[in-house]
Amino acid sequence: MHFLKKANIKSGQKVLIFGASGSVGTSAVQLARYFGAEVTGLCSTSNLDLVKSLGAIKVIDYTKEDFSNHSEYYDIIFDTVGKSSISGCLKSLKKEGIYLHSVVTPALSIRMRLTSIMTGKVLLGGTLTPKAEDLIYLKELVEKGELKPIIDRRYPLEQIVEAHKYVDKGHKNGDVVIIV
Ligand SMILES: NC(=O)c1ccc[n+]([C@@H]2O[C@H](COP(=O)([O-])OP(=O)(O)OC[C@H]3O[C@@H](n4cnc5c(N)ncnc54)[C@H](OP(=O)(O)O)[C@@H]3O)[C@@H](O)[C@H]2O)c1
């Protein structure tokens, strides 16, 4: 929600989500749809149905096709997993479009700033600061059935090492829960 609000998401906008089946991605797809956007999700073959079920109007299998060949232009492209190429995304952004990135290293941050200066496009990253009012808002969306937490696996605290190993593979769907 932090990133989509930062991009001032509006109803009717076209939004592309990279990593649509991950933790940030499954929330981003659902929230963008809730805010009235037309969502396209990028994920691999086995996750196409999951991402569609979360409200994406279109899904693109990144193992089979390059989204930038689709001749679609987006108002917002949100990379939730750090797998996009800036130049590829800028080609598919509308003139006033915004590129969002939630996995920004210092080097990438500098690159994004320079790209912004050189192209005039808006590229936004950073780290969110959790706010109580946002959590309450999200809790209400969950209670209304508008936001579904996607839980891939649950591990007891004693198996935290196995849990990290699984998460580090980079292919979980939604979240992994640790039971304390
Ligand atoms: N800036 C901030 O404040 C902030 C806040 C929260 C998280 N983060 C960062 O955000 C990142 C994402 O976290 P997360 O927990 O959401 O990740 P995650 O759940 O581990 O992401 C896994 C997902 O990424 C997908 N994926 C892997 N390679 C892909 C590719 N090339 N193209 C598209 N999708 C791909 C996988 O789908 P497939 O299996 O289909 O490949 C999988 O469903 C982390 O680096 C985290 O540190 C930043």
The ligand as an SDF file (V2000), in Angstrom:
LIG
                    3D

 48 52  0  0  0  0  0  0  0  0999 V2000
   11.2560   -1.4690    0.3280 N   0  0  0  0  0  0  0  0  0  0  0  0
   10.5570   -1.9840    1.3090 C   0  0  0  0  0  0  0  0  0  0  0  0
   10.1360   -1.2790    2.2420 O   0  0  0  0  0  0  0  0  0  0  0  0
   10.2340   -3.4510    1.2920 C   0  0  0  0  0  0  0  0  0  0  0  0
    9.1880   -3.9770    2.0510 C   0  0  0  0  0  0  0  0  0  0  0  0
    8.9290   -5.3270    1.9800 C   0  0  0  0  0  0  0  0  0  0  0  0
    9.7140   -6.1550    1.1890 C   0  0  0  0  0  0  0  0  0  0  0  0
   10.7470   -5.6110    0.4960 N   0  0  0  0  0  0  0  0  0  0  0  0
   11.5760   -6.4310   -0.3950 C   0  0  0  0  0  0  0  0  0  0  0  0
   10.7510   -6.8490   -1.4250 O   0  0  0  0  0  0  0  0  0  0  0  0
   11.3040   -8.0410   -1.9700 C   0  0  0  0  0  0  0  0  0  0  0  0
   10.1990   -8.9760   -2.2330 C   0  0  0  0  0  0  0  0  0  0  0  0
    9.8210   -9.6190   -1.0420 O   0  0  0  0  0  0  0  0  0  0  0  0
    8.7450  -10.7390   -1.0900 P   0  0  0  0  0  0  0  0  0  0  0  0
    8.7370  -11.3810    0.2550 O   0  0  0  0  0  0  0  0  0  0  0  0
    7.4850  -10.1930   -1.6830 O   0  0  0  0  0  0  0  0  0  0  0  0
    9.3990  -11.7240   -2.1670 O   0  0  0  0  0  0  0  0  0  0  0  0
    9.0380  -13.2140   -2.3520 P   0  0  0  0  0  0  0  0  0  0  0  0
    7.6730  -13.5030   -1.8110 O   0  0  0  0  0  0  0  0  0  0  0  0
   10.1730  -14.0490   -1.8560 O   0  0  0  0  0  0  0  0  0  0  0  0
    9.0260  -13.3130   -3.9320 O   0  0  0  0  0  0  0  0  0  0  0  0
    8.8500  -14.5790   -4.4400 C   0  0  0  0  0  0  0  0  0  0  0  0
    8.0930  -14.4530   -5.7250 C   0  0  0  0  0  0  0  0  0  0  0  0
    8.9110  -13.8220   -6.7030 O   0  0  0  0  0  0  0  0  0  0  0  0
    8.5670  -14.3670   -7.9580 C   0  0  0  0  0  0  0  0  0  0  0  0
    9.6740  -14.2290   -8.9010 N   0  0  0  0  0  0  0  0  0  0  0  0
   10.9050  -14.7580   -8.7970 C   0  0  0  0  0  0  0  0  0  0  0  0
   11.6280  -14.4100   -9.8960 N   0  0  0  0  0  0  0  0  0  0  0  0
   10.8160  -13.6600  -10.6770 C   0  0  0  0  0  0  0  0  0  0  0  0
   10.9600  -12.9900  -11.9400 C   0  0  0  0  0  0  0  0  0  0  0  0
   12.1100  -13.0490  -12.6270 N   0  0  0  0  0  0  0  0  0  0  0  0
    9.9200  -12.2920  -12.4430 N   0  0  0  0  0  0  0  0  0  0  0  0
    8.7580  -12.2320  -11.7810 C   0  0  0  0  0  0  0  0  0  0  0  0
    8.5380  -12.8520  -10.5780 N   0  0  0  0  0  0  0  0  0  0  0  0
    9.5580  -13.5430  -10.0500 C   0  0  0  0  0  0  0  0  0  0  0  0
    8.2860  -15.8130   -7.6570 C   0  0  0  0  0  0  0  0  0  0  0  0
    7.3560  -16.2550   -8.6050 O   0  0  0  0  0  0  0  0  0  0  0  0
    7.6730  -17.5350   -9.4880 P   0  0  0  0  0  0  0  0  0  0  0  0
    7.8320  -18.6890   -8.5260 O   0  0  0  0  0  0  0  0  0  0  0  0
    6.4540  -17.6000  -10.3420 O   0  0  0  0  0  0  0  0  0  0  0  0
    8.9600  -17.2540  -10.1990 O   0  0  0  0  0  0  0  0  0  0  0  0
    7.7200  -15.8160   -6.2390 C   0  0  0  0  0  0  0  0  0  0  0  0
    6.3160  -15.9800   -6.1790 O   0  0  0  0  0  0  0  0  0  0  0  0
   12.3670   -8.5380   -0.9940 C   0  0  0  0  0  0  0  0  0  0  0  0
   13.6450   -8.2570   -1.5450 O   0  0  0  0  0  0  0  0  0  0  0  0
   12.1150   -7.7070    0.2320 C   0  0  0  0  0  0  0  0  0  0  0  0
   13.3010   -7.4610    0.9560 O   0  0  0  0  0  0  0  0  0  0  0  0
   11.0050   -4.2890    0.5140 C   0  0  0  0  0  0  0  0  0  0  0  0
  1  2  1  0
  2  3  2  0
  2  4  1  0
  4  5  1  0
  4 48  2  0
  5  6  2  0
  6  7  1  0
  7  8  2  0
  8  9  1  0
  8 48  1  0
  9 10  1  0
  9 46  1  0
 10 11  1  0
 11 12  1  0
 11 44  1  0
 12 13  1  0
 13 14  1  0
 14 15  2  0
 14 16  1  0
 14 17  1  0
 17 18  1  0
 18 19  2  0
 18 20  1  0
 18 21  1  0
 21 22  1  0
 22 23  1  0
 23 24  1  0
 23 42  1  0
 24 25  1  0
 25 26  1  0
 25 36  1  0
 26 27  1  0
 26 35  1  0
 27 28  2  0
 28 29  1  0
 29 30  1  0
 29 35  2  0
 30 31  1  0
 30 32  2  0
 32 33  1  0
 33 34  2  0
 34 35  1  0
 36 37  1  0
 36 42  1  0
 37 38  1  0
 38 39  2  0
 38 40  1  0
 38 41  1  0
 42 43  1  0
 44 45  1  0
 44 46  1  0
 46 47  1  0
M  CHG  2   8   1  16  -1
M  END
$$$$
